[in-house]
């Protein structure tokens, strides 16, 4: 697939290389918009943090969607989990599903973690992935059992707090960003950020602990090339 053809950079006075690099930095690392602004200034590129914020809002989700379209089909074993998340001082719930290889399947934010919320999560998973797993693994929250019986009765359901490390560990990058951002201000804002972040950040996070250094570098070179392709960038310009 080529660049994000549905988007137009027309009217932007900065080249696509700068725009895509700023968006990539923000969603790849735990940086603020002001910190991205400072990194660009170090390279001789003067751009305000407010402009970077607008770029992330306009292009981030499209980049994330383009990367998701390149992902392989999900595996047949899904790990599901939910954690508390504080939004504007109130506790909400962040649900997450990953397959056995750690690929993120979905990450909705909901008000509750009751049976109705679990059912919505299950139905959304089936719709968004277009697949049905062989096995789902969850903790012992009762809502999972009730939702499983109604939405996925033919799927094997394993409930154990010890079998679900894959989903629990996948929350760590989100927690890191949540701390860096000093929390989220609204559910809509949290969902928009996490939807984009979860599409971009994993692209730059191959499972480094599982591969030799030389293979890791080769893999990252490939991923950088894919990023340039889907954003339409050709490489960050050097400072004058």
Secondary structure, 3 states (H helix, E strand, C coil): CCCCCCCCCCCCCCCHHHHHHHHHHHHHCCCCHHHHHHHHHHCCCCCCHHHHHHHHHHHHHHHHHHHHHCCCCCCCEEEEEEEEEEECCEEEEEEEEEECCCCEEECCEECCCCHHHHHHHHHHHHHHHCCCCCEEEECCCHHHHHHHHHHCCCCEEEECCCCCHHHHHCCHHHHHHHHHCCCECCHHHHHHHHHHHHHHHHHHCCCHHHCCHHHHHHHHHHHHHHHHHHHCCCCCCCCC
